Amino acid sequence: MRACCTGGTERGIRTVLPSPPVADREREREHLAATDRHIAQVRASIARQRELIQQLTWDGHETELAEEMLQALEHTLAAFESHRAIILDRLDNMPDSS
């Protein structure tokens, strides 16, 4: 369990109080919202990159570097989607606050 705050000290030793489940659940919800925003941003970047590749192709330009960037964006999206699944799993396995 993660520490959320510190308690008093006894002989110079700091005690760490465990995070309450409600705080853990709220933190995971915040992480989920941030991850969802990142996913939306990367999807928009992928769409723009595909349009750029299409335009480069129509104009007769090389697309190798643009296609490599598209692959990097797609890998980033996959990583965010995996992270999102982990967050959802954590939320599903947390005890209810009731």
C-alpha positions as CSV (number, residue, x, y, z in Angstrom):
1,M,0.0,0.0,0.0
2,R,1.3,3.5,-0.8
3,A,1.9,6.2,1.7
4,C,-0.2,9.3,1.6
5,C,1.0,11.3,4.4
6,T,3.2,11.2,7.4
7,G,2.2,10.9,11.0
8,G,4.0,12.0,14.1
9,T,7.6,11.3,15.0
10,E,8.8,9.1,17.8
11,R,12.5,9.5,18.6
12,G,13.1,11.1,15.2
13,I,11.6,8.3,13.2
14,R,8.8,9.4,10.8
15,T,5.8,7.1,10.7
16,V,4.0,6.6,7.4
17,L,0.3,6.2,7.4
18,P,-1.2,4.0,4.7
19,S,-3.4,5.6,2.0
20,P,-7.1,5.1,2.6
21,P,-8.8,3.1,0.0
22,V,-10.9,6.0,-1.1
23,A,-7.8,8.1,-1.8
24,D,-6.3,5.2,-3.8
25,R,-9.5,4.8,-5.9
26,E,-9.6,8.6,-6.5
27,R,-6.0,8.6,-7.6
28,E,-6.6,5.7,-10.0
29,R,-9.6,7.5,-11.4
30,E,-7.4,10.6,-12.0
31,H,-4.8,8.4,-13.7
32,L,-7.5,6.9,-15.9
33,A,-8.8,10.3,-16.9
34,A,-5.3,11.5,-17.8
35,T,-4.6,8.3,-19.7
36,D,-7.8,8.7,-21.6
37,R,-6.8,12.3,-22.6
38,H,-3.4,11.0,-23.7
39,I,-5.0,8.3,-25.8
40,A,-7.3,10.9,-27.5
41,Q,-4.3,13.1,-28.2
42,V,-2.2,10.2,-29.7
43,R,-5.2,9.1,-31.8
44,A,-5.5,12.7,-33.2
45,S,-1.7,12.7,-33.9
46,I,-2.0,9.4,-35.7
47,A,-4.8,10.8,-37.9
48,R,-2.8,13.9,-38.7
49,Q,0.3,11.8,-39.5
50,R,-1.7,9.6,-41.9
51,E,-3.0,12.7,-43.7
52,L,0.5,14.0,-43.9
53,I,1.8,10.7,-45.4
54,Q,-1.1,10.8,-47.9
55,Q,-0.2,14.4,-48.9
56,L,3.5,13.6,-49.2
57,T,2.7,10.6,-51.4
58,W,0.4,12.7,-53.7
59,D,3.1,15.3,-53.9
60,G,5.8,12.7,-54.9
61,H,7.9,13.1,-51.7
62,E,9.6,10.4,-49.6
63,T,7.4,9.1,-46.8
64,E,9.9,6.8,-45.0
65,L,10.5,9.1,-42.1
66,A,6.8,10.1,-41.8
67,E,5.9,6.4,-41.8
68,E,8.5,5.7,-39.0
69,M,6.9,8.5,-37.0
70,L,3.5,6.9,-37.6
71,Q,4.8,3.6,-36.3
72,A,6.2,5.3,-33.2
73,L,2.8,6.9,-32.5
74,E,1.0,3.6,-32.9
75,H,3.4,2.0,-30.4
76,T,2.8,4.9,-28.0
77,L,-1.0,4.3,-28.4
78,A,-0.6,0.6,-27.7
79,A,1.4,1.5,-24.5
80,F,-1.2,3.9,-23.3
81,E,-4.0,1.4,-24.0
82,S,-2.1,-1.3,-22.0
83,H,-1.6,1.2,-19.2
84,R,-5.3,2.0,-19.3
85,A,-6.1,-1.7,-19.0
86,I,-3.9,-1.9,-15.9
87,I,-5.6,1.0,-14.3
88,L,-9.0,-0.5,-15.0
89,D,-7.9,-3.8,-13.5
90,R,-6.6,-2.0,-10.3
91,L,-10.0,-0.2,-10.0
92,D,-11.9,-3.5,-10.4
93,N,-9.8,-5.1,-7.7
94,M,-10.0,-2.3,-5.2
95,P,-12.4,-2.7,-2.3
96,D,-15.5,-0.6,-2.5
97,S,-15.5,2.5,-0.3
98,S,-18.9,1.6,1.2
